[in-house]
Amino acid sequence: MANIGEWENAEPGVKRKIFPPGQHLMMMEVHFEKGAEGYLHRHPHEQMSYCMKGSLEFYIDGQMTILRTGETITIPGDAEHGVKALEPAILLDTFTPLRKDLLGIVED
């Protein structure tokens, strides 16, 4: 099982804390140093990100969008996406269904 409620390093300059999940929805807080990146990846889960602080460049299926404090962005399931912090930033990410890969749940 993942370290729910504890800070962990994700990528260089990026740390995250996964909150206790519900049955079908989960959240995590992600902190970025200036210039830090969440590398391009994809997953089948729908994601919504809320910028709590700073500004970030989001790349979703080849399109770039700048997200600033107080704004949200939705990432469809299976869309290739990544992010780069333009300044120190904090995101609140939500996912549905549960990201079992992040929760450390192994499926048969």
Secondary structure as the mmCIF struct_conf table of DSSP 4:
data_model
#
loop_
_struct_conf.conf_type_id
_struct_conf.id
_struct_conf.beg_label_comp_id
_struct_conf.beg_label_asym_id
_struct_conf.beg_label_seq_id
_struct_conf.end_label_comp_id
_struct_conf.end_label_asym_id
_struct_conf.end_label_seq_id
TURN_TY1_P TURN_TY1_P1 ILE A 4 GLY A 5
BEND BEND1 GLU A 6 GLU A 6
STRN STRN1 TRP A 7 GLU A 11
TURN_TY1_P TURN_TY1_P2 PRO A 12 GLY A 13
STRN STRN2 VAL A 14 ILE A 18
HELX_LH_PP_P HELX_LH_PP_P1 PHE A 19 PRO A 21
BEND BEND2 GLN A 23 HIS A 24
STRN STRN3 MET A 26 PHE A 32
TURN_TY1_P TURN_TY1_P3 LYS A 34 GLY A 35
STRN STRN4 GLU A 37 HIS A 41
BEND BEND3 PRO A 44 HIS A 45
STRN STRN5 GLU A 46 LYS A 53
BEND BEND4 GLY A 54 GLY A 54
STRN STRN6 SER A 55 ILE A 60
TURN_TY1_P TURN_TY1_P4 ASP A 61 GLY A 62
STRN STRN7 GLN A 63 ARG A 68
TURN_TY1_P TURN_TY1_P5 THR A 69 GLY A 70
STRN STRN8 THR A 72 ILE A 75
TURN_TY1_P TURN_TY1_P6 GLY A 77 ASP A 78
STRN STRN9 HIS A 81 ALA A 85
BEND BEND5 LEU A 86 PRO A 88
STRN STRN10 ALA A 89 THR A 96
BEND BEND6 PRO A 97 PRO A 97
HELX_RH_AL_P HELX_RH_AL_P1 LYS A 100 LEU A 103
TURN_TY1_P TURN_TY1_P7 GLY A 104 GLY A 104
HELX_LH_PP_P HELX_LH_PP_P2 ILE A 105 GLU A 107
#
